[in-house]
């Protein structure tokens, strides 16, 4: 038997007819020491919705399963499943989202993350009011492992619903996601229609999922309030090293191409989307290559591999301004360039682009 239900499974005795129901799936692998805080953020700080929790322990070799069972013994809203063999995170996600979740809405929350108080109520209210919206998200707050939680905003200033294809087009034009993961609440019926996470995309399944959802429904954004706490530690910082950044670009390319394949019948503008994202990812790769010269990092940044990746994305990559910026730096030289970097227009423009993107994300989530 691959998995077994060990505890819980009962709803609260009193359920108000107008109260939205939310199923929260918490996958866990060796994160039992985070579970109590994670579950408390779901069950003790989300008044106004009827919540159930499923903790799925993926055959953790430590005492994570025992910790989950102890929590379930204290609250009938908690259910626990324990895998006898490790299935991996994608299969674990899909088990909870597709096999177990039966609320109006469903959320996937890593055991080391937390929800901001009232997050589920705010998301459910948006989705209740806008049946055309397939999922809702808001701003997540990152915090360092071992550090204090940042102060969260809990009073929203309203919401906005973006047309799904418009939101999707923006993702392809930018070539990057705007969602971390724990801040998302999905309409359960749409999740079942779309299906689960793709096991062929273990590192880019999240962004691919949000885009598949947006291909079929509009996208809601909670304004003003923060929605989740995302823990940053060694296990989820792969894109902070330079080799990881190249891997990140490769995984993004696979994810975007996957969406175009799976949603081809829903996206009449597929050719335009493909051109947009391939161009954008080529620009990102070349930008990271030339920034290596600006920062004196050519000894650790895989410049040649980044250029090769740009060629995979866009055969005519040499016509891009980023390639010309790279060639200029190569002529100046790796030793001299860091001293001239403040005077080079492309370096200044790069900082401006980053600032504008972050400001847009902070205000509008896109």
C-alpha positions in Angstrom: 0.0 0.0 0.0 1.5 3.3 -1.1 -0.1 5.5 1.5 -2.5 5.2 4.4 -4.8 7.5 6.2 -3.9 7.5 9.9 -5.8 10.3 11.6 -8.4 12.9 11.3 -10.8 13.4 8.4 -13.8 15.0 10.2 -15.2 18.5 9.5 -16.1 20.8 12.4 -19.5 20.1 13.8 -20.8 23.6 13.0 -20.5 24.9 9.4 -22.2 28.1 8.4 -24.0 27.7 5.0 -22.4 30.8 3.6 -18.9 30.0 4.7 -16.5 29.0 2.0 -14.6 25.8 2.5 -10.9 25.6 1.9 -8.8 22.4 1.7 -5.1 23.0 2.6 -2.5 20.4 1.6 0.7 20.4 3.5 3.4 18.1 2.0 6.2 17.3 4.5 9.5 15.7 4.1 11.8 16.0 7.1 10.1 19.3 8.1 8.2 18.0 11.1 9.9 20.7 13.3 8.1 23.4 11.2 4.7 21.7 11.2 3.2 23.1 14.4 3.7 26.7 13.3 2.6 26.0 9.7 -0.7 24.3 10.8 -1.4 26.9 13.4 -1.2 29.6 10.8 -3.9 27.7 8.8 -6.3 26.7 11.6 -5.9 29.4 14.3 -5.5 32.5 12.2 -8.1 32.1 9.4 -11.5 32.9 10.9 -14.3 33.3 8.4 -13.6 30.1 6.3 -14.2 26.4 7.0 -10.7 24.9 6.7 -9.5 21.3 6.6 -5.8 20.3 6.5 -4.1 17.3 5.0 -0.5 16.7 6.1 1.2 14.2 3.7 4.5 12.9 5.1 6.5 11.6 2.2 8.3 8.8 4.1 10.4 11.1 6.2 13.3 9.3 7.9 12.9 11.4 11.0 10.0 11.9 13.4 8.0 14.1 11.1 5.1 11.6 10.8 4.9 11.3 14.5 4.7 15.0 14.9 1.9 15.2 12.3 0.0 12.5 14.1 0.3 14.3 17.4 -1.1 17.5 15.8 -4.0 15.5 14.3 -4.9 14.1 17.7 -5.6 17.6 18.9 -7.9 18.8 16.1 -10.4 16.9 14.1 -9.8 19.2 11.1 -6.4 17.7 10.5 -5.9 14.5 8.5 -2.6 12.8 8.1 -1.3 10.4 5.4 2.1 8.7 5.6 3.8 7.3 2.6 5.5 4.0 3.2 8.0 4.8 0.4 9.1 8.2 -0.8 7.1 9.3 -3.8 8.7 12.7 -4.4 7.1 16.1 -4.1 5.2 16.2 -7.4 3.3 13.0 -6.7 2.7 14.2 -3.1 1.3 17.5 -4.3 -1.1 15.8 -6.8 -2.3 13.3 -4.2 -3.5 16.1 -2.0 -4.8 18.4 -4.7 -6.6 15.9 -6.9 -7.4 12.9 -4.7 -8.2 14.5 -1.4 -9.2 18.2 -1.7 -13.0 18.7 -1.7 -13.5 22.3 -0.5 -14.6 25.1 -2.7 -10.9 26.2 -2.8 -7.6 24.5 -2.3 -4.2 25.8 -1.2 -0.8 24.0 -1.3 1.5 25.1 1.6 5.0 23.8 2.3 5.5 22.6 5.8 8.2 25.3 6.4 6.0 28.2 5.2 3.1 30.0 6.9 0.0 31.9 6.0 -0.6 35.5 7.1 -3.6 35.9 9.4 -6.8 36.3 7.3 -5.1 35.2 4.0 -7.6 32.5 3.2 -10.6 34.7 4.0 -9.3 37.5 1.7 -8.6 35.0 -1.2 -11.9 33.2 -0.7 -13.8 36.5 -0.7 -12.3 37.5 -4.0 -13.1 34.1 -5.6 -16.6 34.1 -4.1 -17.2 37.5 -5.7 -15.6 36.7 -9.0 -16.6 33.2 -10.3 -14.6 34.0 -13.5 -11.4 34.0 -11.5 -9.7 30.6 -11.2 -7.2 31.5 -8.6 -6.2 34.3 -6.3 -2.8 35.3 -4.9 -1.2 38.2 -3.1 2.2 39.4 -1.9 4.3 36.9 0.0 6.9 37.9 2.6 10.3 36.2 2.5 12.1 35.6 5.8 15.4 34.0 6.5 15.5 30.6 8.2 16.3 31.2 11.8 15.2 34.8 11.7 12.1 36.6 12.9 8.9 36.8 10.8 8.6 40.2 9.1 5.6 42.3 10.1 2.7 41.5 7.8 0.0 43.8 6.5 -3.4 42.1 7.3 -5.8 44.8 6.1 -6.5 44.6 2.4 -7.2 47.5 0.2 -9.4 45.7 -2.3 -8.7 43.3 -5.1 -8.3 43.2 -8.9 -9.1 40.5 -11.4 -6.8 40.3 -14.4 -8.1 38.7 -17.6 -6.4 35.3 -17.8 -4.9 35.6 -21.3 -3.7 39.2 -20.6 -1.9 37.9 -17.4 -0.5 35.0 -19.3 0.7 37.2 -22.1 2.6 39.3 -19.6 4.2 36.2 -18.1 5.5 35.3 -21.6 6.7 38.8 -22.4 8.6 39.0 -19.1 9.8 35.4 -19.1 9.5 35.2 -15.3 7.0 34.3 -12.7 5.4 36.7 -10.2 4.3 34.0 -7.7 6.3 32.2 -5.1 3.7 29.6 -4.2 2.3 29.6 -0.7 0.3 32.8 -1.4 -2.0 31.1 -3.9 -5.6 29.8 -3.4 -7.1 27.9 -6.4 -10.7 27.1 -7.2 -10.9 23.3 -6.7 -13.1 22.6 -9.7 -10.6 24.3 -12.0 -7.6 22.5 -10.4 -9.3 19.2 -11.2 -10.0 20.4 -14.8 -6.4 21.4 -15.3 -4.9 18.4 -13.6 -1.9 18.1 -11.4 1.7 19.2 -11.4 3.8 17.7 -14.3 6.3 15.1 -13.0 8.5 16.1 -16.0 8.9 19.5 -14.5 10.2 18.9 -10.9 11.8 22.3 -10.7 9.5 24.5 -12.7 6.1 22.9 -12.0 4.8 25.9 -10.1 5.1 28.6 -12.8 3.8 26.1 -15.4 0.8 25.4 -13.2 -0.2 29.0 -12.7 0.0 29.6 -16.5 -2.1 26.6 -17.3 -4.7 27.9 -14.9 -4.6 31.3 -16.4 -5.1 29.8 -19.9 -8.6 28.7 -18.7 -9.7 31.4 -16.2 -9.0 34.9 -15.0 -6.5 35.7 -12.2 -7.4 37.5 -8.9 -4.9 39.6 -6.9 -5.4 40.6 -3.3 -4.3 44.2 -2.8 -2.7 45.8 0.2 -2.4 42.8 2.5 0.3 40.2 2.6 -0.8 36.6 2.1 2.0 34.2 3.1 5.4 33.9 4.7 8.0 32.1 2.5 11.0 30.7 4.3 14.3 31.2 2.5 17.0 28.7 3.4 19.6 26.4 1.7 17.1 24.1 0.3 15.3 26.7 -1.8 18.1 29.1 -2.8 19.3 27.3 -5.9 19.1 30.4 -8.1 21.3 32.5 -5.9 24.5 30.8 -7.2 25.6 31.4 -10.7 25.2 27.8 -12.0 21.8 27.7 -10.4 20.8 30.8 -12.4 21.6 29.1 -15.7 19.6 26.0 -14.5 16.7 28.4 -13.6 16.7 29.8 -17.2 16.7 26.3 -18.7 13.8 25.2 -16.5 11.8 28.3 -17.3 12.2 27.6 -21.0 10.9 24.0 -20.6 8.0 25.3 -18.5 6.9 27.9 -21.0 7.2 25.5 -23.9 5.2 23.0 -21.9 2.3 25.4 -21.5 2.3 26.2 -25.2 2.0 22.5 -26.0 -0.6 21.6 -23.4 -2.8 24.7 -23.9 -2.4 25.0 -27.7 -6.1 24.8 -28.3 -6.8 27.6 -25.8 -4.1 30.0 -27.1 -4.6 31.2 -30.6 -1.7 33.6 -30.1 0.7 30.7 -29.3 3.3 31.7 -32.0 3.4 35.2 -30.6 3.8 33.9 -27.1 6.6 31.6 -28.1 8.5 34.4 -29.8 8.1 36.7 -26.9 9.4 34.3 -24.2 12.2 32.9 -26.3 13.4 36.5 -27.0 13.1 37.4 -23.3 15.0 34.4 -22.0 17.8 35.0 -24.5 18.0 38.6 -23.2 18.1 37.4 -19.6 20.9 35.0 -20.4 23.0 37.6 -22.2 22.3 40.2 -19.5 23.6 37.8 -16.9 26.6 37.2 -19.0 27.5 40.8 -19.4 26.8 41.6 -15.8 29.5 39.1 -14.9 31.9 41.6 -16.4 30.4 44.5 -14.5 30.8 42.7 -11.2 34.2 41.1 -11.8 32.6 37.6 -11.7 33.7 36.1 -15.1 35.7 33.5 -13.2 32.5 32.0 -11.6 29.7 32.9 -14.1 29.3 30.4 -17.0 29.4 33.1 -19.6 29.9 30.8 -22.6 27.1 28.6 -21.5 24.8 31.6 -21.1 25.6 32.7 -24.6 25.0 29.2 -25.9 21.6 29.1 -24.1 20.7 32.4 -25.8 21.4 30.8 -29.1 19.1 27.9 -28.2 16.3 30.3 -27.4 16.8 32.6 -30.4 19.0 31.9 -33.4 19.3 35.6 -34.2 20.5 36.4 -30.6 23.5 38.4 -32.0 21.1 41.1 -33.1 20.1 41.9 -29.5 21.3 44.9 -27.7 22.4 42.7 -24.8 24.7 40.8 -27.1 26.3 44.1 -28.2 26.7 45.1 -24.5 28.5 41.8 -23.9 30.8 42.2 -26.8 31.7 45.7 -25.6 32.6 44.4 -22.2 34.7 41.6 -23.7 36.6 44.2 -25.7 37.2 46.3 -22.6 38.2 43.3 -20.6 37.2 41.6 -17.4 39.8 43.3 -15.3 38.9 46.9 -16.3 35.1 46.6 -16.7 34.2 46.7 -12.9 35.8 50.2 -12.7 33.9 51.5 -15.7 30.6 49.9 -14.9 29.0 53.0 -13.3 29.6 54.9 -16.5 28.1 52.3 -18.9 24.6 53.0 -20.0 23.5 49.4 -20.2 24.5 48.9 -16.5 22.5 51.9 -15.5 19.5 50.8 -17.5 19.7 47.3 -16.0 19.3 48.7 -12.5 16.4 50.9 -13.7 14.6 47.9 -15.2 15.0 45.9 -12.0 13.6 48.7 -9.9 10.6 49.2 -12.1 9.8 45.5 -12.1 9.9 45.3 -8.3 7.8 48.4 -7.9 5.1 47.0 -10.2 5.2 43.6 -8.4 4.9 45.3 -5.0 1.8 47.3 -6.1 0.0 45.1 -8.6 1.5 41.6 -8.2 2.7 41.5 -11.8 
